[in-house]
Amino acid sequence: MKDKTKPNFPLTRIKRIMLDNEEIGKISPGTPVIVCKAMEMFLADIIKDCYSTAKKNKSSRITKENVQDTVSEKEHLGFLNLKNIE
């Protein structure tokens, strides 16, 4: 059973990516944890929507086309540019 309190993404890598942005100064220790949780929730939402799209298309697996269809259908995902995905 997966421990719900353990982050699914490496917190040190999240912090390093954040610090690579010159506009960001110091980061409090809890910030990468919050960003990690937000990433988990965002991905869970996208996966749920992609699964629904796959089911509509009578598919048992999520394909690249399902992801592209989901992103184009959902207005709040418009910032994702998937045109160059092969």
Secondary structure by P-SEA (a helix, b strand, c coil): ccccccccccaaaaaaaaaccccccccccaaaaaaaaaaaaaaaaaaaaaaaaaaaaccccccaaaaaaaaaaccccccccccccc
